Amino acid sequence: MPEEKEEGRLDGIEVDDVVKVTKGEHKGQNVKIIAVYTNSVAVELNKKQDDGTVEKTILNYKEFTK
């Protein structure tokens, strides 16, 4: 019996895609996806931390658009 595919909330979203944040403190920023999870993605922000590394965060599928 074939497995039923779950309705994909993140269909078409891949690593290295650039998406726009629609909610939260980073609203309006374009960010780069570094990992895709079930209902969320890890992204690199356009901001450096004090030690020179790029700031990263997790966004829920409701918090960004492609």
NUDO-376386 format. One line per field, with one value per atom (N, C-alpha, C, CB): residue number from 1; residue in three letters; atom name; z, x, y. Coordinates in Angstrom, 3 decimals, always signed. Glycine has a CB too. Example, Ala and Ser with C-alpha at 12.3 -4.5 7.8 and 13.67 -1.06 7.14 Angstrom:
BEGIN
n 1,1,1,1,2,2,2,2
res Ala,Ala,Ala,Ala,Ser,Ser,Ser,Ser
atom N,CA,C,CB,N,CA,C,CB
c3 +7.800,+7.800,+7.800,+9.046,+7.080,+7.140,+7.870,+5.725
c1 +13.190,+12.300,+13.200,+11.308,+12.850,+13.670,+12.900,+14.084
c2 -5.690,-4.500,-3.300,-4.473,-2.250,-1.060,+0.030,-0.598
end
This chain:
BEGIN
n 1,1,1,1,2,2,2,2,3,3,3,3,4,4,4,4,5,5,5,5,6,6,6,6,7,7,7,7,8,8,8,8,9,9,9,9,10,10,10,10,11,11,11,11,12,12,12,12,13,13,13,13,14,14,14,14,15,15,15,15,16,16,16,16,17,17,17,17,18,18,18,18,19,19,19,19,20,20,20,20,21,21,21,21,22,22,22,22,23,23,23,23,24,24,24,24,25,25,25,25,26,26,26,26,27,27,27,27,28,28,28,28,29,29,29,29,30,30,30,30,31,31,31,31,32,32,32,32,33,33,33,33,34,34,34,34,35,35,35,35,36,36,36,36,37,37,37,37,38,38,38,38,39,39,39,39,40,40,40,40,41,41,41,41,42,42,42,42,43,43,43,43,44,44,44,44,45,45,45,45,46,46,46,46,47,47,47,47,48,48,48,48,49,49,49,49,50,50,50,50,51,51,51,51,52,52,52,52,53,53,53,53,54,54,54,54,55,55,55,55,56,56,56,56,57,57,57,57,58,58,58,58,59,59,59,59,60,60,60,60,61,61,61,61,62,62,62,62,63,63,63,63,64,64,64,64,65,65,65,65,66,66,66,66
res Met,Met,Met,Met,Pro,Pro,Pro,Pro,Glu,Glu,Glu,Glu,Glu,Glu,Glu,Glu,Lys,Lys,Lys,Lys,Glu,Glu,Glu,Glu,Glu,Glu,Glu,Glu,Gly,Gly,Gly,Gly,Arg,Arg,Arg,Arg,Leu,Leu,Leu,Leu,Asp,Asp,Asp,Asp,Gly,Gly,Gly,Gly,Ile,Ile,Ile,Ile,Glu,Glu,Glu,Glu,Val,Val,Val,Val,Asp,Asp,Asp,Asp,Asp,Asp,Asp,Asp,Val,Val,Val,Val,Val,Val,Val,Val,Lys,Lys,Lys,Lys,Val,Val,Val,Val,Thr,Thr,Thr,Thr,Lys,Lys,Lys,Lys,Gly,Gly,Gly,Gly,Glu,Glu,Glu,Glu,His,His,His,His,Lys,Lys,Lys,Lys,Gly,Gly,Gly,Gly,Gln,Gln,Gln,Gln,Asn,Asn,Asn,Asn,Val,Val,Val,Val,Lys,Lys,Lys,Lys,Ile,Ile,Ile,Ile,Ile,Ile,Ile,Ile,Ala,Ala,Ala,Ala,Val,Val,Val,Val,Tyr,Tyr,Tyr,Tyr,Thr,Thr,Thr,Thr,Asn,Asn,Asn,Asn,Ser,Ser,Ser,Ser,Val,Val,Val,Val,Ala,Ala,Ala,Ala,Val,Val,Val,Val,Glu,Glu,Glu,Glu,Leu,Leu,Leu,Leu,Asn,Asn,Asn,Asn,Lys,Lys,Lys,Lys,Lys,Lys,Lys,Lys,Gln,Gln,Gln,Gln,Asp,Asp,Asp,Asp,Asp,Asp,Asp,Asp,Gly,Gly,Gly,Gly,Thr,Thr,Thr,Thr,Val,Val,Val,Val,Glu,Glu,Glu,Glu,Lys,Lys,Lys,Lys,Thr,Thr,Thr,Thr,Ile,Ile,Ile,Ile,Leu,Leu,Leu,Leu,Asn,Asn,Asn,Asn,Tyr,Tyr,Tyr,Tyr,Lys,Lys,Lys,Lys,Glu,Glu,Glu,Glu,Phe,Phe,Phe,Phe,Thr,Thr,Thr,Thr,Lys,Lys,Lys,Lys
atom N,CA,C,CB,N,CA,C,CB,N,CA,C,CB,N,CA,C,CB,N,CA,C,CB,N,CA,C,CB,N,CA,C,CB,N,CA,C,CB,N,CA,C,CB,N,CA,C,CB,N,CA,C,CB,N,CA,C,CB,N,CA,C,CB,N,CA,C,CB,N,CA,C,CB,N,CA,C,CB,N,CA,C,CB,N,CA,C,CB,N,CA,C,CB,N,CA,C,CB,N,CA,C,CB,N,CA,C,CB,N,CA,C,CB,N,CA,C,CB,N,CA,C,CB,N,CA,C,CB,N,CA,C,CB,N,CA,C,CB,N,CA,C,CB,N,CA,C,CB,N,CA,C,CB,N,CA,C,CB,N,CA,C,CB,N,CA,C,CB,N,CA,C,CB,N,CA,C,CB,N,CA,C,CB,N,CA,C,CB,N,CA,C,CB,N,CA,C,CB,N,CA,C,CB,N,CA,C,CB,N,CA,C,CB,N,CA,C,CB,N,CA,C,CB,N,CA,C,CB,N,CA,C,CB,N,CA,C,CB,N,CA,C,CB,N,CA,C,CB,N,CA,C,CB,N,CA,C,CB,N,CA,C,CB,N,CA,C,CB,N,CA,C,CB,N,CA,C,CB,N,CA,C,CB,N,CA,C,CB,N,CA,C,CB,N,CA,C,CB,N,CA,C,CB,N,CA,C,CB,N,CA,C,CB,N,CA,C,CB,N,CA,C,CB,N,CA,C,CB
c3 +0.000,+0.000,+0.000,+1.222,-0.941,-0.990,+0.206,-2.282,+0.646,+1.767,+1.297,+2.372,+2.140,+1.803,+2.161,+2.535,+1.225,+1.463,+2.333,+0.128,+3.405,+4.245,+3.450,+5.534,+3.688,+2.995,+3.396,+3.320,+2.447,+2.747,+2.925,+1.671,+4.105,+4.382,+3.850,+5.881,+3.647,+3.191,+1.812,+4.190,+1.025,-0.337,-1.128,-1.048,-1.838,-2.662,-1.929,-3.260,-0.636,+0.153,+0.269,+1.568,-0.106,-0.075,+0.571,-1.494,+0.962,+1.509,+0.463,+1.923,+0.900,+0.089,-0.552,-0.992,-0.372,-0.836,+0.033,-0.790,-0.537,+0.213,+0.387,-0.517,+1.640,+1.949,+2.714,+2.766,+2.758,+3.468,+4.769,+2.582,+5.869,+7.181,+7.259,+8.344,+7.677,+7.735,+9.148,+6.992,+10.147,+11.540,+12.447,+11.983,+13.608,+14.609,+14.520,+14.478,+15.312,+15.404,+14.143,+16.564,+13.265,+12.026,+10.816,+11.801,+11.066,+10.013,+8.942,+10.611,+7.664,+6.551,+6.006,+6.956,+6.749,+6.304,+5.328,+7.510,+4.373,+3.511,+4.143,+2.029,+4.344,+5.024,+4.187,+6.413,+4.416,+3.662,+4.499,+3.253,+3.902,+4.589,+4.642,+3.885,+5.839,+5.993,+6.350,+7.056,+6.773,+7.069,+7.031,+8.460,+6.529,+6.459,+7.388,+4.982,+8.252,+9.168,+8.817,+10.650,+9.630,+9.348,+9.181,+10.450,+10.156,+10.110,+10.270,+11.183,+10.121,+10.334,+9.532,+11.824,+9.540,+8.855,+9.742,+7.485,+9.576,+10.219,+9.178,+10.745,+9.600,+8.656,+9.190,+8.352,+8.246,+8.572,+8.376,+7.692,+9.387,+9.299,+8.675,+10.695,+8.259,+7.660,+8.745,+6.613,+9.781,+10.947,+11.531,+12.004,+11.912,+12.529,+14.038,+11.957,+14.750,+16.199,+16.558,+16.857,+17.839,+18.295,+17.953,+19.778,+17.911,+17.615,+16.113,+18.274,+15.257,+13.820,+13.087,+13.546,+13.825,+13.174,+12.770,+14.106,+11.771,+11.296,+12.278,+9.855,+12.614,+13.537,+12.831,+14.062,+13.563,+13.021,+13.928,+12.882,+13.353,+14.141,+13.434,+14.362,+14.111,+13.572,+13.306,+14.555,+12.139,+11.802,+11.546,+10.566,+12.097,+11.833,+10.423,+12.898,+9.807,+8.425,+8.280,+7.949,+9.370,+9.321,+9.358,+10.470,+9.609,+9.824,+8.610,+10.975,+7.448,+6.265,+4.991,+6.240,+3.907,+2.574,+1.597,+2.091,+0.566,-0.423,-1.385,-1.191
c1 +0.845,+0.000,+0.895,-0.964,+0.682,+1.540,+1.309,+1.302,+2.404,+2.290,+1.610,+3.678,+0.741,+0.116,+1.082,-1.245,+1.281,+2.188,+1.492,+2.657,+2.172,+1.647,+1.628,+2.481,+0.640,+0.585,+1.808,-0.733,+2.671,+3.946,+3.837,+4.925,+4.148,+4.114,+5.364,+3.971,+6.407,+7.672,+8.057,+8.770,+7.067,+7.352,+8.020,+6.057,+9.071,+9.757,+10.796,+8.774,+10.913,+11.916,+13.148,+11.369,+14.305,+15.554,+16.659,+15.966,+17.719,+18.899,+19.435,+19.992,+19.897,+20.439,+19.366,+21.323,+18.072,+17.023,+17.043,+15.616,+16.614,+16.466,+14.975,+17.167,+14.554,+13.145,+13.005,+12.551,+11.781,+11.509,+10.773,+10.675,+11.270,+10.650,+9.403,+11.656,+8.264,+6.996,+6.501,+5.950,+7.129,+6.707,+7.930,+5.722,+7.778,+8.838,+9.786,+9.619,+10.842,+11.762,+12.584,+12.685,+12.665,+13.433,+12.543,+14.250,+11.300,+10.308,+10.866,+9.006,+10.661,+11.097,+12.471,+11.092,+13.248,+14.592,+14.534,+15.479,+15.459,+15.660,+16.765,+16.019,+16.512,+17.458,+17.726,+16.931,+18.868,+19.275,+19.023,+20.774,+18.362,+18.068,+19.321,+16.913,+19.625,+20.780,+20.379,+21.710,+19.108,+18.613,+17.089,+19.129,+16.493,+15.035,+14.612,+14.550,+13.642,+13.101,+11.634,+13.253,+10.908,+9.524,+8.617,+8.994,+8.585,+7.709,+8.465,+6.658,+9.782,+10.572,+11.864,+10.878,+12.590,+13.875,+14.874,+13.737,+16.153,+17.235,+17.744,+18.395,+17.994,+18.412,+19.599,+17.252,+20.349,+21.405,+20.834,+22.686,+20.975,+20.500,+21.577,+20.106,+21.197,+22.142,+22.784,+21.439,+23.270,+23.783,+24.935,+22.666,+25.989,+27.121,+27.076,+28.464,+27.512,+27.607,+28.922,+27.505,+29.129,+30.337,+31.607,+30.266,+31.515,+32.704,+32.936,+32.578,+32.107,+32.305,+31.532,+33.716,+30.869,+30.085,+28.717,+29.926,+28.117,+26.796,+25.745,+26.518,+24.794,+23.727,+22.770,+22.967,+22.295,+21.385,+20.168,+22.099,+19.053,+17.846,+16.969,+17.065,+15.924,+14.949,+13.652,+14.711,+13.054,+11.770,+10.744,+11.901,+9.557,+8.430,+7.913,+7.302,+7.254,+6.776,+5.813,+6.092,+5.192,+4.265,+4.976,+3.292,+6.279,+7.007,+7.805,+7.929,+7.650,+8.377,+7.642,+9.775,+8.001,+7.475,+8.632,+6.439,+8.444,+9.509,+9.579,+9.304
c2 -1.171,+0.000,+1.241,-0.006,+2.170,+3.354,+4.269,+4.124,+4.885,+5.816,+7.086,+6.134,+7.629,+8.895,+10.007,+9.072,+10.890,+12.009,+13.043,+12.642,+13.447,+14.510,+15.798,+14.670,+16.620,+17.896,+18.704,+18.666,+18.994,+19.627,+21.121,+19.331,+21.581,+23.008,+23.683,+23.263,+22.898,+23.456,+22.931,+23.142,+22.506,+22.046,+23.162,+21.580,+22.825,+23.806,+24.625,+24.712,+24.448,+25.171,+24.298,+25.556,+24.843,+24.087,+24.913,+23.661,+24.238,+24.897,+25.870,+23.856,+27.014,+28.115,+28.997,+27.554,+28.686,+29.596,+30.853,+28.906,+31.954,+33.201,+33.443,+34.415,+33.677,+33.912,+35.220,+32.736,+35.732,+36.983,+36.673,+37.958,+37.219,+37.025,+37.908,+37.364,+37.321,+38.052,+38.322,+37.294,+37.700,+37.891,+37.912,+36.772,+38.513,+38.488,+39.675,+37.225,+39.630,+40.763,+40.979,+40.569,+39.998,+40.116,+40.370,+38.860,+40.781,+41.008,+41.951,+41.587,+41.566,+42.381,+42.023,+43.791,+41.244,+40.871,+39.699,+40.512,+39.701,+38.539,+37.715,+38.954,+36.425,+35.550,+34.304,+35.159,+33.678,+32.485,+31.234,+32.571,+30.243,+28.990,+28.120,+28.238,+27.596,+26.706,+25.279,+27.249,+25.075,+23.726,+23.740,+23.224,+22.653,+22.528,+21.391,+22.266,+21.679,+20.686,+20.443,+21.148,+19.693,+19.332,+20.549,+18.454,+21.430,+22.610,+23.915,+22.515,+23.875,+25.080,+25.018,+25.269,+26.126,+26.199,+26.925,+26.911,+26.591,+27.334,+28.320,+26.376,+29.568,+30.601,+31.391,+31.544,+31.967,+32.917,+34.307,+32.694,+35.139,+36.521,+37.392,+37.063,+38.578,+39.517,+40.373,+40.409,+39.716,+40.417,+39.611,+40.644,+40.283,+39.594,+39.784,+40.113,+38.762,+38.849,+39.529,+37.442,+39.810,+40.484,+39.716,+40.703,+38.375,+37.566,+37.384,+36.205,+38.028,+37.978,+36.901,+37.800,+36.018,+34.970,+35.514,+33.747,+34.886,+35.297,+34.792,+34.757,+35.660,+35.278,+34.321,+36.533,+33.312,+32.295,+32.177,+30.915,+31.727,+31.497,+30.464,+32.827,+30.032,+29.084,+29.839,+27.879,+29.607,+30.209,+29.110,+31.136,+29.281,+28.400,+28.684,+28.591,+27.724,+27.896,+29.073,+26.623,+29.514,+30.642,+31.991,+30.553,+31.991,+33.235,+33.722,+33.064,+33.068,+33.523,+33.160,+32.930,+33.839,+33.506,+33.407,+34.569,+32.644,+32.455,+33.612,+31.164
end
